[in-house]
Amino acid sequence: MGVKTESSNFSLSSIFVTKKAYEYVASEFHPYHKHDLNVLAHVLTTGVGIWGAIQLALVFDLQVAVFAYAIIIATTTPFWTAAFHTAMVWAFVQVPITVIPLELDAVKLCCVVVAAGYGLQDLAHWLAVEQTMMSSYIKSNPSMLIVHTLWLMPLVIDCILKRHFFIPKLCVNRNRNIFVQAASRKAVEELREWINTNVPEKPETTHVWPHKEKGTDKQVTALESDAAILAGFRKIFAPHHYDVKPVVSMNEIYITATGAIKQITSDAVFYTPHTDGPYWWLPGASLYRVLVGVTPNTMIRTRFNLQHETQDKVVNTYDVLGFDYNRELHWIDHVPGETNKERRSLIKLHFIVYPKGWHRYGALCANLNSTYNTWARGNFLRTLRPSGLYESSLAWWIWLTTWCNAMWEMHVGWSNLVYVLGCYSLGPTPFLVLTSFRHYAVYISTFAYRSPPVAHGYLMRDCKLYKTIALMHLAKRLLPLIEIPDDLPGVAMAAVGFSITILATIQLGMVRTYFGSELGFVKPEWINGFPYNTIPHPMIVGQLVAYSSILFWFHDVMPKETMYLIAGHMSCYMTHMIQEMLTSSY
């Protein structure tokens, strides 16, 4: 549908007074810029183009043209859009085109920058698989290009102002697990009947490849396109950002072993915290394992180490539980006092989620996971009944590597390792700053954006990890300054502050310390014990007392860098305390 330009939309009144003209063009612009990455890219590409155009005007001493452009935008767009645009124009004037180290005269350089901005905009649309707005009107109404070009930068700013972007997810891991009820109930019932008829009971798990069996192919195919399952994905992965497709080659029917696991076999892995695959590092893509309950189950529970315990699920008939195959740490155990009358049977479906339109990348990610799954499945089946030293050693090796990976993921995390190494590669100062204050970003973002639901285990892990690193940075700088016994009073004052924080943490418990009440994981509870019955916001106040004491006692011998570092910590704590005071639910 092309852009219409009825004269009523562009009267003097609608342009300068009511600003309906701008609102009309904005309403036509936004549908072509739904993808967040496209909009973020446009901030850069459009900004580069406008900067080049402004510098070109200045080269020809047309300052009046720049001034007129800024005035027109300021008088025809909404207040905040106009304010940000005016600030950007001022910044574009301050930065000369000569900052680009190319041996071209100023005019040619400005033209290159404008052309680059225009070309990169089209590249952004191509990467985001979104049509350009210009393609909708250029043939039918080419004069619209003037309006589009004039208002392009404020339209991009407007796109920014109406979004949160990835701010809720930037510093805080969100719960991306899926839990719904299957819509294809008839398929589930037929699969249950087939399993009970055709699969004998065994002391180890049984795996059936459904698309190789006539009695299961049709039913599993129906579940692969189940409306409820796909709707569950869309609650997490917006359709204008991601495509979701089944990975048929990985799907299987899983029937639980009868009896207890009494020795280390590959079945023991299910009772050990584990991730299913190694491809946590694939950017923008997720392989999901989706469990569909086929038989009644009240006994076997799927648990997630890095989610709150309320997110553990018992997958009963028709229940659907989906989680990231490569990233979500999970295991199974038995619900105390519960028994099943029928073997627990599941359909394990798999779906690849990847950036919208990037079909080759999605296919590559699916193929990598499928290939690994085939290899791992072979090792798994080989060690179901280990006989001999090699197979027994292989079973132990599978269990040991699974456990070691789980411990690392629970306490550090591969993504955090990448972040820390990336910060370290930037040099000492970026490393210090980016790893000293990361946990405050987690605190503040969590408190400000409680939806989508927070993955509480990830939250606690990341906060504790980055706070530990921050304290290591401080210890490295402060410990050499301490001279015993002369500095014992200063150490004691700091210890009092840190003790207040520790006592407050003990009173709250770890879950409440990390916003368990605010996030709805535990019921709010009034804490009467010390220090809460004496000191307001004792957890933060204790930190402020400790850092103030350190500054007071050691300021004569403390380097300025360390002073700034401590001041940064205090500023972050103050910011978060004010945030709690102004926005707390209690």
Secondary structure, DSSP 8 states (H G I E B T S, - for coil): ------GGGG-HIIIIIS-HHHHHHHHHHGGG--SHHHHHHHHHHHHHHHHHHHHHHHHTT-HHHHHHHHHHHHHHS-HHHHHHHHHHHHHHHHS-GGGS--SS-HHHHHHHHHHHHHHHHHHHHHHHT---SGGGTTTT-TTHHHHHHHHHHHHHHHHHHT--TTHHHHSS-B---EEEE-S-HHHHHHHHHHHHHH----SS-EEE-GGGSHHHHHHHHHHHT-HHHHHHHHTTS-TTTEEEEE-GGG-EEEE--SS---S-SGGGGGGS-B-S-S-TT-TT-EEEEEEEE-S--SSEEEEETTS-GGG-B---TTEEEEEETTT--EEEEE-TT---SS--EEEEEEEEEEETT-HHHHHHHHHHHHHHHHHHHHHHHHTSS--SHHHHHHHHHHHHHHHHHHHHHHHT-HHHHHHHHHHHHT-HHHHHHHHHSHHHHHHHHHHH---S-B-HHHHHHHHHHHHHHHHHHHHHHHGGG--TTTTHHHHHHHHHHHHHHHHHHHHH-HHHHTTTTTTTSS------STTTTTSSSHHHHHHHHHHHHHHHHHTTTS-HHHHHHHHHHHHHHHHHHHHHHHH---
